[in-house]
Amino acid sequence: MDDDNATEFMRERAAIMEFDGGMKRYDADYYAIVQTWRYCQRTGVAEPEEYVYKLTVRRFTGDEAREPSERSE
């Protein structure tokens, strides 16, 4: 998988969470970025080169809750 496919993976995840999952757009985008980042870290696939992806990933830390199921509300 290359950068273009990782970008497509991320966009598809966001669309599924927004339209099928009923999430707000910004939440769906964020969690799609998280899923893509985790996938790329786990498999060694090249990360997307999109600006929003790069800007968001810079803020991740190892102990930060990132998935909807990991949130403490």
Contacts in CASP RR format, 6 or more apart in sequence:
PFRMAT RR
TARGET T0000
AUTHOR 0000-0000-0000
METHOD contacts of the structure
MODEL  1
MDDDNATEFMRERAAIMEFDGGMKRYDADYYAIVQTWRYCQRTGVAEPEE
YVYKLTVRRFTGDEAREPSERSE
1 9 0 8 1.000
1 43 0 8 1.000
1 45 0 8 1.000
1 46 0 8 1.000
2 45 0 8 1.000
2 46 0 8 1.000
3 46 0 8 1.000
3 47 0 8 1.000
3 48 0 8 1.000
3 49 0 8 1.000
5 45 0 8 1.000
6 36 0 8 1.000
6 39 0 8 1.000
6 40 0 8 1.000
6 45 0 8 1.000
6 46 0 8 1.000
6 47 0 8 1.000
6 48 0 8 1.000
7 48 0 8 1.000
7 49 0 8 1.000
7 50 0 8 1.000
7 53 0 8 1.000
9 36 0 8 1.000
9 39 0 8 1.000
10 32 0 8 1.000
10 33 0 8 1.000
10 35 0 8 1.000
10 36 0 8 1.000
10 48 0 8 1.000
10 50 0 8 1.000
10 53 0 8 1.000
11 32 0 8 1.000
13 28 0 8 1.000
13 31 0 8 1.000
13 32 0 8 1.000
13 35 0 8 1.000
13 36 0 8 1.000
14 25 0 8 1.000
14 28 0 8 1.000
14 29 0 8 1.000
14 31 0 8 1.000
14 32 0 8 1.000
15 28 0 8 1.000
17 23 0 8 1.000
17 27 0 8 1.000
17 28 0 8 1.000
17 31 0 8 1.000
17 32 0 8 1.000
18 24 0 8 1.000
18 25 0 8 1.000
18 28 0 8 1.000
22 28 0 8 1.000
23 31 0 8 1.000
23 68 0 8 1.000
27 68 0 8 1.000
29 52 0 8 1.000
30 56 0 8 1.000
31 66 0 8 1.000
31 67 0 8 1.000
31 68 0 8 1.000
33 52 0 8 1.000
33 53 0 8 1.000
33 56 0 8 1.000
33 57 0 8 1.000
34 60 0 8 1.000
34 66 0 8 1.000
34 67 0 8 1.000
35 67 0 8 1.000
36 47 0 8 1.000
36 48 0 8 1.000
36 53 0 8 1.000
37 47 0 8 1.000
37 53 0 8 1.000
37 57 0 8 1.000
37 60 0 8 1.000
38 66 0 8 1.000
39 45 0 8 1.000
40 46 0 8 1.000
40 47 0 8 1.000
47 53 0 8 1.000
47 54 0 8 1.000
47 57 0 8 1.000
48 54 0 8 1.000
60 66 0 8 1.000
65 71 0 8 1.000
65 72 0 8 1.000
END
